[in-house]
Amino acid sequence: DEIVVDAAVREILGDAHTPPNAALVAEIRERPHLLIELAFTVVDKDKRTVPFFLNEVQADFVRVYEEHGGGRPYVILKGRQQGFTTLITAIQYANAIALRNFEGITLANERPNAETIFNEKARTLHNRIHPRLKPRTKYNSKQELYFDKLGSSWRAAVASPDVGRSKT
């Protein structure tokens, strides 16, 4: 798995002998979620670290997401154990590491759930990303990752009437 990810990263970013692939870099900036199946890993239900391949429900959502655009809010009424929290975290993390000035947020019903999402989903993605894709992290707090050179961030918070009020 690491060999495949390393090859994908080399194909996108180049290496000492080849420059970055401008077309692939542009495509990933246009569609950052493509990084999910190229370079992300997840912890499965058996507690094994495995490549992040979309399941049927996730793939259907990504299809709709691509058809209707990612620059708008989505409210997902979902069944349990379909992998939506993991997918949405991965989409937001991909945006945060591929785009400048991206601000992502996932809301949970209570603080322990927000902390679980952050620690078990976002932090796992961040800790296991290929070193060449991992941006410099200025803040890595209990609920936020902030990448200062990109001006991008992702955080988990508790849903409340005022959450996100000071953000655009």
DSSP file (Angstrom, degrees, kcal/mol; ACC not computed):
  #  RESIDUE AA STRUCTURE BP1 BP2  ACC     N-H-->O    O-->H-N    N-H-->O    O-->H-N    TCO  KAPPA ALPHA  PHI   PSI    X-CA   Y-CA   Z-CA
    1    1 A D     >        0   0    0      0, 0.0     4,-2.4     0, 0.0     5,-0.2   0.000 360.0 360.0 360.0 -43.0    0.0    0.0    0.0
    2    2 A E  H  >  +     0   0    0      1,-0.2     4,-2.7     2,-0.2     5,-0.2   0.857 360.0  54.9 -64.7 -33.6    2.8    2.4    0.9
    3    3 A I  H  > S+     0   0    0      2,-0.2     4,-2.2     1,-0.2    -1,-0.2   0.907 108.9  47.4 -65.5 -41.7    4.5    1.7   -2.5
    4    4 A V  H  > S+     0   0    0      2,-0.2     4,-2.3     1,-0.2    -2,-0.2   0.926 113.8  46.9 -66.0 -45.3    1.3    2.6   -4.4
    5    5 A V  H  X S+     0   0    0     -4,-2.4     4,-2.7     1,-0.2     5,-0.2   0.926 111.6  51.3 -62.8 -44.2    0.8    5.8   -2.4
    6    6 A D  H  X S+     0   0    0     -4,-2.7     4,-2.4     1,-0.2    -1,-0.2   0.909 110.5  49.1 -59.8 -42.1    4.5    6.8   -2.9
    7    7 A A  H  X S+     0   0    0     -4,-2.2     4,-2.3     2,-0.2    -1,-0.2   0.901 110.9  50.0 -64.4 -40.8    4.1    6.2   -6.6
    8    8 A A  H  X S+     0   0    0     -4,-2.3     4,-2.0     2,-0.2    -2,-0.2   0.919 111.3  48.5 -63.7 -43.4    1.0    8.3   -6.7
    9    9 A V  H  X S+     0   0    0     -4,-2.7     4,-3.3     1,-0.2     5,-0.4   0.910 111.7  49.6 -63.7 -42.4    2.7   11.1   -4.8
   10   10 A R  H  X S+     0   0    0     -4,-2.4     4,-2.0     1,-0.2    -1,-0.2   0.898 109.5  52.3 -62.0 -40.2    5.7   11.0   -7.2
   11   11 A E  H  < S+     0   0    0     -4,-2.3    10,-0.3    -5,-0.2    -1,-0.2   0.883 118.5  36.5 -63.7 -38.2    3.4   11.1  -10.2
   12   12 A I  H  < S+     0   0    0     -4,-2.0     9,-2.1    -5,-0.1    13,-0.3   0.949 131.3  25.9 -78.3 -52.5    1.7   14.2   -8.8
   13   13 A L  H  < S-     0   0    0     -4,-3.3    -3,-0.2     7,-0.2    -2,-0.2   0.538  97.3-140.0 -95.2  -8.4    4.6   16.1   -7.2
   14   14 A G     <  -     0   0    0     -4,-2.0    -1,-0.2    -5,-0.4     2,-0.2  -0.267  15.0-121.0  76.6-171.4    7.5   14.8   -9.2
   15   15 A D        -     0   0    0      3,-2.0     3,-0.3    -4,-0.1    -5,-0.0  -0.749  46.5 -57.5-150.4-162.2   10.8   13.9   -7.7
   16   16 A A  S    S+     0   0    0      1,-0.2    -2,-0.0    -2,-0.2     0, 0.0   0.751 135.9  37.1 -60.7 -23.5   14.5   14.9   -8.0
   17   17 A H  S    S+     0   0    0      1,-0.2    -1,-0.2     2,-0.1    -3,-0.0   0.627 118.6  43.4-105.7 -17.3   14.5   13.9  -11.6
   18   18 A T  S    S-     0   0    0     -3,-0.3    -3,-2.0    -8,-0.0    -1,-0.2  -0.981  76.2-124.5-133.5 143.1   11.0   15.0  -12.8
   19   19 A P        -     0   0    0      0, 0.0    -5,-0.1     0, 0.0    -2,-0.1  -0.288  48.5 -74.5 -76.2 167.6    9.0   18.2  -12.1
   20   20 A P        -     0   0    0      0, 0.0     2,-1.1     0, 0.0    -7,-0.2  -0.274  49.4-108.9 -57.4 148.9    5.5   18.2  -10.7
   21   21 A N     >  -     0   0    0     -9,-2.1     4,-2.7   -10,-0.3     3,-0.3  -0.727  31.2-161.9 -82.8 100.2    2.8   17.0  -13.1
   22   22 A A  H  > S+     0   0    0     -2,-1.1     4,-2.4     1,-0.2    -1,-0.2   0.842  86.4  52.5 -56.7 -38.5    1.1   20.4  -13.7
   23   23 A A  H  > S+     0   0    0      2,-0.2     4,-2.1     1,-0.2    -1,-0.2   0.915 112.4  44.5 -66.0 -42.0   -2.1   18.8  -15.0
   24   24 A L  H  > S+     0   0    0     -3,-0.3     4,-2.5     2,-0.2    -2,-0.2   0.900 112.5  51.4 -69.1 -40.2   -2.5   16.5  -12.0
   25   25 A V  H  X S+     0   0    0     -4,-2.7     4,-2.1   -13,-0.3    -2,-0.2   0.928 111.6  48.1 -60.6 -44.2   -1.7   19.3   -9.6
   26   26 A A  H  X S+     0   0    0     -4,-2.4     4,-1.9    -5,-0.2    -2,-0.2   0.899 111.1  50.6 -63.2 -41.0   -4.4   21.4  -11.2
   27   27 A E  H  X S+     0   0    0     -4,-2.1     4,-2.5     1,-0.2    -1,-0.2   0.893 110.6  48.6 -65.7 -39.0   -6.9   18.6  -11.2
   28   28 A I  H  < S+     0   0    0     -4,-2.5    -1,-0.2     2,-0.2    -2,-0.2   0.860 110.0  51.6 -70.6 -34.2   -6.3   17.9   -7.4
   29   29 A R  H  < S+     0   0    0     -4,-2.1    -1,-0.2    -5,-0.2    -2,-0.2   0.864 115.3  43.2 -66.6 -33.6   -6.7   21.7   -6.7
   30   30 A E  H  < S+     0   0    0     -4,-1.9    -2,-0.2     1,-0.2    -1,-0.2   0.837 133.3  20.1 -76.4 -34.7  -10.0   21.5   -8.6
   31   31 A R    ><  +     0   0    0     -4,-2.5     3,-2.3    -5,-0.2    -1,-0.2  -0.574  68.2 171.2-136.7  69.8  -11.1   18.2   -7.0
   32   32 A P  G >  S+     0   0    0      0, 0.0     3,-2.3     0, 0.0     4,-0.3   0.762  70.6  75.1 -56.3 -27.1   -9.1   17.7   -3.8
   33   33 A H  G >  S+     0   0    0      1,-0.3     3,-1.5     2,-0.2     4,-0.5   0.668  75.8  79.4 -62.8 -13.4  -11.3   14.7   -2.8
   34   34 A L  G <> S+     0   0    0     -3,-2.3     4,-1.0     1,-0.3     3,-0.3   0.776  80.8  68.5 -62.4 -23.9   -9.4   12.7   -5.4
   35   35 A L  H <>>S+     0   0    0     -3,-2.3     4,-3.2    -4,-0.2     5,-0.8   0.760  82.6  76.6 -64.1 -23.8   -6.6   12.5   -2.8
   36   36 A I  H <>5S+     0   0    0     -3,-1.5     4,-1.6    -4,-0.3    16,-0.4   0.948 104.7  29.4 -55.8 -56.3   -8.8   10.2   -0.7
   37   37 A E  H  45S+     0   0    0     -4,-0.5    -1,-0.2    -3,-0.3    -2,-0.2   0.703 123.1  53.0 -80.8 -17.4   -8.4    7.1   -2.7
   38   38 A L  H  <5S-     0   0    0     -4,-1.0    -2,-0.2     1,-0.1   -30,-0.2   0.867 131.5  -1.5 -79.7 -37.6   -4.9    8.0   -3.9
   39   39 A A  H  <5S+     0   0    0     -4,-3.2    91,-0.4    -5,-0.1     2,-0.3   0.476  99.6  99.4-140.1  -3.4   -3.2    8.7   -0.6
   40   40 A F     << -     0   0    0     -4,-1.6    12,-2.5    -5,-0.8     2,-0.3  -0.650  42.9-164.8 -97.3 150.4   -5.4    8.4    2.5
   41   41 A T  E     -A   51   0A   0     10,-0.3     2,-0.3    -2,-0.3    87,-0.1  -0.905   4.9-166.9-123.1 158.2   -5.7    5.5    4.9
   42   42 A V  E     -A   50   0A   0      8,-2.7     8,-3.0    -2,-0.3     2,-0.6  -0.902  27.5-111.9-135.4 165.1   -8.4    4.8    7.5
   43   43 A V  E     -A   49   0A   0     -2,-0.3     6,-0.2    77,-0.2    81,-0.0  -0.908  39.5-147.0 -98.7 120.9   -8.8    2.5   10.5
   44   44 A D    >   -     0   0    0      4,-2.9     3,-2.2    -2,-0.6    -1,-0.0  -0.125  32.9 -87.3 -82.4-178.0  -11.4   -0.1    9.6
   45   45 A K  T 3  S+     0   0    0      1,-0.3    -1,-0.1     2,-0.1    -2,-0.0   0.707 129.0  56.3 -64.1 -20.1  -13.9   -1.8   12.0
   46   46 A D  T 3  S-     0   0    0      2,-0.1    -1,-0.3     0, 0.0     3,-0.1   0.250 120.2-109.9 -93.8  12.0  -11.4   -4.5   12.8
   47   47 A K  S <  S+     0   0    0     -3,-2.2     2,-0.4     1,-0.2    -2,-0.1   0.763  74.4 136.9  66.3  28.1   -8.9   -1.8   13.9
   48   48 A R        -     0   0    0      0, 0.0    -4,-2.9     0, 0.0     2,-0.6  -0.841  58.4-122.6-102.5 143.0   -6.6   -2.3   10.9
   49   49 A T  E     +A   43   0A   0     -2,-0.4    -6,-0.2    -6,-0.2    -8,-0.0  -0.760  45.5 166.1 -83.0 122.5   -5.1    0.6    8.9
   50   50 A V  E     -A   42   0A   0     -8,-3.0    -8,-2.7    -2,-0.6     0, 0.0  -0.908  43.3 -84.0-135.0 158.7   -6.2    0.1    5.3
   51   51 A P  E     -A   41   0A   0      0, 0.0     2,-1.2     0, 0.0   -10,-0.3  -0.344  49.8-111.2 -59.3 147.2   -6.2    2.3    2.2
   52   52 A F        +     0   0    0    -12,-2.5     2,-0.5   -16,-0.4   -12,-0.2  -0.710  47.1 168.1 -86.9  95.6   -9.3    4.5    2.0
   53   53 A F        -     0   0    0     -2,-1.2     2,-0.1   -15,-0.0   -16,-0.0  -0.935  38.6-112.2-106.4 132.9  -11.4    3.1   -0.8
   54   54 A L        -     0   0    0     -2,-0.5     2,-0.1     4,-0.1    29,-0.1  -0.351  25.1-138.5 -65.9 137.0  -14.9    4.5   -1.0
   55   55 A N     >  -     0   0    0     27,-0.2     4,-2.9    -2,-0.1     5,-0.2  -0.317  37.2 -90.1 -82.2 178.8  -17.8    2.2   -0.2
   56   56 A E  H  > S+     0   0    0      1,-0.2     4,-2.0     2,-0.2     5,-0.1   0.893 126.7  46.4 -61.1 -43.6  -20.9    2.2   -2.4
   57   57 A V  H  > S+     0   0    0      2,-0.2     4,-2.0     1,-0.2    -1,-0.2   0.911 114.8  47.4 -66.9 -43.0  -22.8    4.8   -0.3
   58   58 A Q  H  > S+     0   0    0     24,-0.2     4,-2.6     1,-0.2    -2,-0.2   0.921 111.0  51.4 -63.7 -44.4  -19.7    7.1   -0.1
   59   59 A A  H  X S+     0   0    0     -4,-2.9     4,-2.1     1,-0.2    -1,-0.2   0.877 108.4  52.4 -61.9 -37.7  -19.1    6.8   -3.8
   60   60 A D  H  X S+     0   0    0     -4,-2.0     4,-2.1    -5,-0.2    -1,-0.2   0.912 109.7  48.6 -64.6 -42.2  -22.7    7.7   -4.5
   61   61 A F  H  X S+     0   0    0     -4,-2.0     4,-3.1     1,-0.2    -2,-0.2   0.928 109.9  51.3 -63.0 -43.9  -22.3   10.8   -2.3
   62   62 A V  H  X S+     0   0    0     -4,-2.6     4,-2.5     1,-0.2    -1,-0.2   0.881 107.9  53.6 -61.5 -37.5  -19.1   11.8   -4.1
   63   63 A R  H  X S+     0   0    0     -4,-2.1     4,-2.0     2,-0.2    -1,-0.2   0.937 112.6  42.9 -61.0 -46.6  -20.9   11.5   -7.5
   64   64 A V  H  X S+     0   0    0     -4,-2.1     4,-2.4     2,-0.2     5,-0.2   0.902 112.3  54.7 -65.1 -41.7  -23.6   13.8   -6.3
   65   65 A Y  H  X S+     0   0    0     -4,-3.1     4,-1.5     1,-0.2    -2,-0.2   0.897 110.2  46.0 -58.4 -43.2  -21.0   16.2   -4.7
   66   66 A E  H  < S+     0   0    0     -4,-2.5    -1,-0.2     1,-0.2    -2,-0.2   0.880 112.7  50.4 -69.7 -37.4  -19.2   16.4   -8.1
   67   67 A E  H  < S+     0   0    0     -4,-2.0    -2,-0.2     1,-0.2    -1,-0.2   0.877 122.8  29.8 -66.5 -37.8  -22.5   17.0  -10.0
   68   68 A H  H  < S-     0   0    0     -4,-2.4    -2,-0.2     1,-0.1    -1,-0.2   0.472 114.1-108.5-106.9  -4.1  -23.7   19.8   -7.8
   69   69 A G     <  -     0   0    0     -4,-1.5     3,-0.2    -5,-0.2    -1,-0.1   0.173   8.3-115.6  92.6 150.4  -20.4   21.3   -6.6
   70   70 A G  S    S+     0   0    0      1,-0.2     2,-0.2    -4,-0.1    -1,-0.1   0.457  90.4  89.8-100.1  -3.0  -18.6   21.3   -3.3
   71   71 A G  S    S+     0   0    0     -3,-0.1    -1,-0.2     2,-0.1    -2,-0.1  -0.025  80.0  65.8 -89.2  34.1  -18.8   25.1   -2.6
   72   72 A R  S    S-     0   0    0     -3,-0.2     2,-0.1    -2,-0.2    -4,-0.0  -0.968  90.4 -88.3-146.5 160.6  -22.0   24.9   -0.7
   73   73 A P        -     0   0    0      0, 0.0     2,-0.4     0, 0.0    -2,-0.1  -0.416  35.6-158.5 -72.2 147.5  -23.3   23.4    2.6
   74   74 A Y        -     0   0    0     -2,-0.1     2,-0.6    -4,-0.1    -4,-0.0  -0.992   6.7-159.4-123.9 133.7  -24.6   19.9    2.7
   75   75 A V        -     0   0    0     -2,-0.4     2,-0.6     2,-0.0     0, 0.0  -0.967  15.4-162.0-109.2 120.8  -26.9   18.5    5.3
   76   76 A I        -     0   0    0     -2,-0.6     2,-0.8     2,-0.0    -2,-0.0  -0.904  12.3-164.1-112.1 114.5  -26.7   14.8    5.3
   77   77 A L        +     0   0    0     -2,-0.6     2,-0.3     0, 0.0    -2,-0.0  -0.870  34.8 173.2 -91.9 114.1  -29.4   12.7    6.9
   78   78 A K        -     0   0    0     -2,-0.8     2,-0.2     1,-0.0     3,-0.1  -0.833  37.0-120.0-130.9 156.8  -27.7    9.4    7.2
   79   79 A G    >   -     0   0    0     -2,-0.3     3,-0.6     1,-0.1     5,-0.3  -0.475  48.8 -91.8 -81.8 165.2  -28.0    6.0    8.6
   80   80 A R  T 3  S+     0   0    0      1,-0.2    -1,-0.1    -2,-0.2     0, 0.0  -0.451 100.8  19.9 -79.1 153.6  -25.4    4.8   11.1
   81   81 A Q  T 3  S+     0   0    0     -2,-0.1    -1,-0.2     1,-0.1    -2,-0.0   0.764  81.8 117.7  63.8  31.4  -22.2    3.0   10.1
   82   82 A Q  S <  S-     0   0    0     -3,-0.6   -24,-0.2   -25,-0.1   -27,-0.2   0.486  83.9-113.1-101.5  -5.7  -22.1    4.1    6.4
   83   83 A G  S  > S+     0   0    0    -26,-0.1     4,-2.4   -29,-0.1     5,-0.1   0.662  73.5 133.3  87.9  17.0  -18.9    5.9    6.7
   84   84 A F  H  > S+     0   0    0     -5,-0.3     4,-3.2     2,-0.2     5,-0.3   0.912  71.4  51.0 -69.5 -41.0  -20.2    9.5    6.2
   85   85 A T  H  > S+     0   0    0      1,-0.2     4,-2.2     2,-0.2    -1,-0.2   0.931 114.0  45.8 -60.8 -43.0  -18.3   11.1    9.1
   86   86 A T  H  > S+     0   0    0      2,-0.2     4,-2.3     1,-0.2    -2,-0.2   0.924 115.0  47.4 -63.9 -44.9  -15.1    9.5    7.9
   87   87 A L  H  X S+     0   0    0     -4,-2.4     4,-2.8     2,-0.2    -2,-0.2   0.941 113.0  46.5 -63.0 -48.8  -15.8   10.6    4.3
   88   88 A I  H  X S+     0   0    0     -4,-3.2     4,-2.5     1,-0.2     5,-0.2   0.898 112.8  50.6 -64.7 -39.3  -16.8   14.2    5.1
   89   89 A T  H  X S+     0   0    0     -4,-2.2     4,-2.8    -5,-0.3    -1,-0.2   0.924 111.8  48.3 -60.9 -43.4  -13.7   14.5    7.4
   90   90 A A  H  X S+     0   0    0     -4,-2.3     4,-2.7     2,-0.2    -2,-0.2   0.898 110.8  50.2 -65.1 -40.9  -11.6   13.2    4.5
   91   91 A I  H  X S+     0   0    0     -4,-2.8     4,-2.3     2,-0.2    -1,-0.2   0.940 114.3  44.5 -61.8 -46.4  -13.1   15.6    2.0
   92   92 A Q  H  X S+     0   0    0     -4,-2.5     4,-2.5     2,-0.2    -2,-0.2   0.903 113.5  49.7 -67.2 -39.9  -12.5   18.5    4.3
   93   93 A Y  H  X S+     0   0    0     -4,-2.8     4,-2.0     2,-0.2    -1,-0.2   0.924 110.0  51.6 -63.6 -42.9   -9.0   17.4    5.2
   94   94 A A  H  X S+     0   0    0     -4,-2.7     4,-1.2     1,-0.2    -2,-0.2   0.913 111.8  47.2 -59.3 -42.8   -8.2   17.0    1.5
   95   95 A N  H  X S+     0   0    0     -4,-2.3     4,-2.2     1,-0.2     3,-0.3   0.909 109.8  53.7 -63.6 -41.7   -9.5   20.5    0.8
   96   96 A A  H  < S+     0   0    0     -4,-2.5    -1,-0.2     1,-0.2    -2,-0.2   0.829 114.8  39.4 -65.1 -32.5   -7.5   21.9    3.8
   97   97 A I  H  < S+     0   0    0     -4,-2.0    -1,-0.2    -5,-0.1    -2,-0.2   0.618 122.9  40.1 -93.1 -11.7   -4.2   20.5    2.5
   98   98 A A  H  < S+     0   0    0     -4,-1.2     2,-0.3    -3,-0.3    -2,-0.2   0.640 110.0  55.9-108.3 -18.6   -4.8   21.2   -1.2
   99   99 A L  S >< S-     0   0    0     -4,-2.2     3,-0.6    -5,-0.2     2,-0.3  -0.859  76.2-119.6-120.8 149.7   -6.4   24.7   -1.2
  100  100 A R  T 3  S+     0   0    0     -2,-0.3    51,-0.2     1,-0.2    50,-0.1  -0.651  92.6   6.0 -82.5 142.8   -5.4   28.0    0.2
  101  101 A N  T 3  S+     0   0    0     49,-2.6     2,-0.3    -2,-0.3    -1,-0.2   0.732  83.6 157.6  60.9  28.4   -7.7   29.7    2.8
  102  102 A F    <   -     0   0    0     -3,-0.6    51,-2.8    -6,-0.2     2,-0.5  -0.672  22.9-166.7 -81.3 136.8  -10.1   26.7    3.2
  103  103 A E  E     -b  153   0B   0     -2,-0.3     2,-0.3    49,-0.2    51,-0.2  -0.951   9.5-178.9-125.9 111.0  -12.0   26.6    6.5
  104  104 A G  E     +b  154   0B   0     49,-2.4    51,-1.7    -2,-0.5     2,-0.3  -0.834   3.2 179.7-109.6 148.3  -13.7   23.3    7.2
  105  105 A I  E     -b  155   0B   0     -2,-0.3     2,-0.4    49,-0.2    51,-0.2  -0.992  13.4-163.1-146.5 138.1  -15.9   22.4   10.2
  106  106 A T  E     -b  156   0B   0     49,-2.1    51,-2.4    -2,-0.3     2,-0.4  -0.987  17.9-147.3-118.2 132.6  -17.7   19.3   11.3
  107  107 A L  E     -b  157   0B   0     -2,-0.4     2,-0.3    49,-0.2    51,-0.2  -0.817  13.1-171.4-104.1 138.9  -20.4   19.7   13.9
  108  108 A A  E     -b  158   0B   0     49,-2.5    51,-3.1    -2,-0.4     3,-0.1  -0.808  33.7-116.3-120.6 164.8  -21.3   17.1   16.5
  109  109 A N  S    S+     0   0    0     -2,-0.3     2,-0.3    49,-0.2    49,-0.1   0.764  94.8  10.8 -74.8 -24.7  -24.1   16.9   19.0
  110  110 A E  S >> S-     0   0    0     47,-0.1     4,-1.9     1,-0.1     3,-0.7  -0.985  81.1-102.0-152.4 160.2  -21.8   17.1   22.1
  111  111 A R  H 3> S+     0   0    0     -2,-0.3     4,-2.8     1,-0.2     5,-0.3   0.867 115.3  54.5 -54.6 -47.3  -18.2   17.7   22.9
  112  112 A P  H 3> S+     0   0    0      0, 0.0     4,-2.1     0, 0.0    -1,-0.2   0.885 110.4  48.3 -58.1 -35.3  -17.1   14.0   23.4
  113  113 A N  H <> S+     0   0    0     -3,-0.7     4,-2.5     2,-0.2    -2,-0.2   0.893 110.6  50.4 -70.8 -38.3  -18.4   13.2   19.9
  114  114 A A  H  X S+     0   0    0     -4,-1.9     4,-2.4     2,-0.2    -1,-0.2   0.916 111.9  48.4 -62.5 -42.5  -16.6   16.2   18.4
  115  115 A E  H  X S+     0   0    0     -4,-2.8     4,-3.1     2,-0.2     5,-0.3   0.883 110.7  50.8 -65.9 -38.2  -13.4   15.1   20.1
  116  116 A T  H  X S+     0   0    0     -4,-2.1     4,-3.0    -5,-0.3     5,-0.5   0.930 110.2  49.3 -64.2 -45.7  -13.8   11.6   18.9
  117  117 A I  H  X>S+     0   0    0     -4,-2.5     4,-1.6     1,-0.2     5,-1.5   0.940 116.0  43.7 -58.1 -47.1  -14.4   12.8   15.3
  118  118 A F  I  <>S+     0   0    0     -4,-2.4     5,-3.2     3,-0.2     6,-0.3   0.952 120.9  37.9 -65.0 -49.8  -11.3   14.9   15.5
  119  119 A N  I  <5S+     0   0    0     -4,-3.1     5,-0.3     1,-0.2    -2,-0.2   0.885 125.0  35.8 -73.2 -39.2   -9.0   12.4   17.2
  120  120 A E  I  <5S+     0   0    0     -4,-3.0   -77,-0.2    -5,-0.3    -1,-0.2   0.686 132.5  22.1 -91.2 -18.4  -10.1    9.2   15.4
  121  121 A K  I  X5S+     0   0    0     -4,-1.6     4,-2.2    -5,-0.5    -3,-0.2   0.784 128.2  30.9-110.6 -67.2  -10.8   10.6   12.0
  122  122 A A  I  ><S+     0   0    0     -5,-1.5     4,-2.7     1,-0.2     5,-0.2   0.935 121.7  46.8 -65.2 -48.4   -9.0   13.9   11.2
  123  123 A R  H  ><S+     0   0    0     -5,-3.2     4,-3.0     1,-0.2    -1,-0.2   0.882 111.4  53.1 -64.8 -35.9   -5.9   13.4   13.3
  124  124 A T  H  > S+     0   0    0     -6,-0.3     4,-1.6    -5,-0.3    -1,-0.2   0.934 110.8  46.9 -63.1 -45.7   -5.5    9.8   12.0
  125  125 A L  H  X S+     0   0    0     -4,-2.2     4,-0.7     1,-0.2    -2,-0.2   0.944 115.7  46.0 -58.5 -47.2   -5.6   11.1    8.4
  126  126 A H  H >< S+     0   0    0     -4,-2.7     3,-0.7     1,-0.2    -2,-0.2   0.906 112.3  49.0 -64.7 -43.5   -3.2   13.9    9.2
  127  127 A N  H 3< S+     0   0    0     -4,-3.0    -1,-0.2     1,-0.2    -2,-0.2   0.782 117.7  41.0 -68.2 -25.8   -0.7   11.6   11.1
  128  128 A R  H 3< S+     0   0    0     -4,-1.6    -1,-0.2    -5,-0.2    -2,-0.2   0.390  84.3 118.3-106.4   3.2   -0.7    9.0    8.3
  129  129 A I  S << S-     0   0    0     -4,-0.7     5,-0.1    -3,-0.7   -89,-0.1  -0.382  80.7 -88.8 -69.5 149.6   -0.6   11.2    5.2
  130  130 A H    >>  -     0   0    0    -91,-0.4     3,-1.8     1,-0.1     4,-1.1  -0.314  38.1-121.0 -55.1 136.5    2.5   10.9    3.0
  131  131 A P  T 34 S+     0   0    0      0, 0.0     3,-0.3     0, 0.0    -1,-0.1   0.806 111.3  56.3 -55.1 -32.3    5.2   13.3    4.3
  132  132 A R  T 34 S+     0   0    0      1,-0.2    -2,-0.1     3,-0.0    -3,-0.0   0.701 110.9  44.1 -75.3 -17.3    5.3   15.1    0.9
  133  133 A L  T <4 S+     0   0    0     -3,-1.8    -1,-0.2   -94,-0.1    -3,-0.1   0.577  90.5 100.6 -96.6 -12.5    1.6   15.9    1.1
  134  134 A K     <  -     0   0    0     -4,-1.1     3,-0.1    -3,-0.3     2,-0.1  -0.630  65.1-146.8 -81.9 114.0    1.6   16.9    4.7
  135  135 A P        -     0   0    0      0, 0.0     2,-0.2     0, 0.0    -2,-0.1  -0.345  32.8 -84.6 -76.1 161.5    1.6   20.7    5.1
  136  136 A R        -     0   0    0     11,-0.1     2,-0.6     1,-0.1    13,-0.4  -0.467  46.0-142.4 -64.5 131.0    3.3   22.5    7.9
  137  137 A T        +     0   0    0     -2,-0.2    10,-0.2    10,-0.2     3,-0.1  -0.863  25.5 176.4-103.0 120.4    1.0   22.5   10.9
  138  138 A K  S    S+     0   0    0      8,-2.7     2,-0.4    -2,-0.6    -1,-0.2   0.882  77.4  27.3 -85.7 -43.6    0.9   25.7   13.0
  139  139 A Y  E     +C  146   0B   0      7,-1.4     7,-2.5     2,-0.0    -1,-0.3  -0.974  52.8 166.3-121.8 134.1   -1.9   24.5   15.4
  140  140 A N  E     +C  145   0B   0     -2,-0.4     5,-0.2     5,-0.2    -3,-0.0  -0.622  30.4 156.8-139.3  74.6   -2.7   20.9   16.2
  141  141 A S        -     0   0    0      3,-2.0    -2,-0.0    -2,-0.1     5,-0.0  -0.041  61.1 -79.1 -92.2-167.7   -5.0   21.3   19.1
  142  142 A K  S    S+     0   0    0      1,-0.2   -23,-0.1    -2,-0.0   -24,-0.1   0.713 127.6  12.2 -67.9 -19.9   -7.7   19.2   20.6
  143  143 A Q  S    S+     0   0    0      1,-0.2    13,-1.9   -25,-0.1     2,-0.4   0.332 118.5  60.1-142.0  10.8  -10.2   20.2   18.0
  144  144 A E  E     - D   0 155B   0     11,-0.2    -3,-2.0     2,-0.0     2,-0.5  -0.995  45.5-162.9-148.6 140.9   -8.4   22.1   15.2
  145  145 A L  E     -CD 140 154B   0      9,-2.6     9,-2.0    -2,-0.4     2,-0.4  -0.984  19.3-173.3-111.9 129.5   -5.6   21.6   12.5
  146  146 A Y  E     -CD 139 153B   0     -7,-2.5    -8,-2.7    -2,-0.5    -7,-1.4  -0.988  13.3-160.8-129.5 125.5   -4.3   24.9   11.1
  147  147 A F  E >>> - D   0 152B   0      5,-3.2     4,-2.0    -2,-0.4     5,-1.4  -0.870   6.9-167.8-106.7 100.6   -1.9   25.0    8.2
  148  148 A D  T 345S+     0   0    0     -2,-0.8    -1,-0.2   -12,-0.3   -11,-0.1   0.834  82.0  54.0 -65.5 -37.1   -0.3   28.5    8.3
  149  149 A K  T 345S+     0   0    0    -13,-0.4    -1,-0.3     1,-0.2   -12,-0.1   0.815 120.1  35.2 -68.1 -27.0    1.4   28.5    4.9
  150  150 A L  T <45S-     0   0    0     -3,-0.7   -49,-2.6   -14,-0.3    -2,-0.2   0.660  99.6-134.1 -93.8 -20.1   -1.9   27.6    3.3
  151  151 A G  T  <5 +     0   0    0     -4,-2.0     2,-0.3     1,-0.3    -3,-0.2   0.741  63.1 134.0  68.8  22.6   -4.1   29.6    5.7
  152  152 A S  E   < + D   0 147B   0     -5,-1.4    -5,-3.2   -51,-0.2     2,-0.3  -0.725  30.7 175.1-108.9 154.0   -6.3   26.6    5.8
  153  153 A S  E     -bD 103 146B   0    -51,-2.8   -49,-2.4    -2,-0.3     2,-0.3  -0.982  18.5-160.8-151.5 161.7   -7.9   24.8    8.7
  154  154 A W  E     +bD 104 145B   0     -9,-2.0    -9,-2.6    -2,-0.3     2,-0.3  -0.981  21.4 169.7-143.1 136.0  -10.3   22.0    9.7
  155  155 A R  E     -bD 105 144B   0    -51,-1.7   -49,-2.1    -2,-0.3     2,-0.4  -0.973  28.1-137.0-144.9 160.0  -12.0   21.7   13.1
  156  156 A A  E     +b  106   0B   0    -13,-1.9     2,-0.3    -2,-0.3   -49,-0.2  -0.945  32.8 168.0-113.7 139.2  -14.6   19.8   14.9
  157  157 A A  E     -b  107   0B   0    -51,-2.4   -49,-2.5    -2,-0.4     2,-0.4  -0.905  38.3 -95.0-144.5 170.1  -17.0   21.6   17.2
  158  158 A V  E     -b  108   0B   0     -2,-0.3     2,-0.2   -51,-0.2   -49,-0.2  -0.758  45.2-110.7 -89.9 133.9  -20.3   21.2   19.1
  159  159 A A        +     0   0    0    -51,-3.1   -48,-0.1    -2,-0.4    -1,-0.0  -0.469  55.6 148.7 -64.3 128.2  -23.4   22.3   17.3
  160  160 A S    >   -     0   0    0     -2,-0.2     3,-1.1     3,-0.0    -3,-0.0  -0.953  61.3 -97.2-152.9 165.6  -24.8   25.4   19.0
  161  161 A P  T 3  S+     0   0    0      0, 0.0    -2,-0.0     0, 0.0    -1,-0.0   0.800 122.3  38.6 -59.5 -27.7  -26.7   28.5   17.9
  162  162 A D  T >  S+     0   0    0      2,-0.1     3,-2.1     3,-0.0     4,-0.3   0.392  79.3 131.5-106.3   3.8  -23.6   30.6   17.6
  163  163 A V  T <  S+     0   0    0     -3,-1.1   -56,-0.0     1,-0.3    -4,-0.0  -0.357  84.0   4.5 -62.2 131.5  -21.1   28.1   16.2
  164  164 A G  T >  S+     0   0    0     -2,-0.1     3,-1.5     1,-0.1    -1,-0.3   0.529  88.4 133.4  76.3   6.4  -19.2   29.6   13.2
  165  165 A R  T <  S+     0   0    0     -3,-2.1    -2,-0.1     1,-0.3    -1,-0.1   0.835  70.9  48.2 -61.6 -35.3  -20.9   33.1   13.7
  166  166 A S  T 3  S+     0   0    0     -4,-0.3    -1,-0.3     2,-0.0     2,-0.2   0.447 100.2  85.4 -87.5   2.7  -17.6   35.0   13.4
  167  167 A K    <         0   0    0     -3,-1.5   -64,-0.0     1,-0.1     0, 0.0  -0.652 360.0 360.0 -99.4 157.1  -16.6   33.2   10.2
  168  168 A T              0   0    0     -2,-0.2    -1,-0.1     0, 0.0    -3,-0.1   0.438 360.0 360.0 -94.8 360.0  -17.5   33.9    6.7
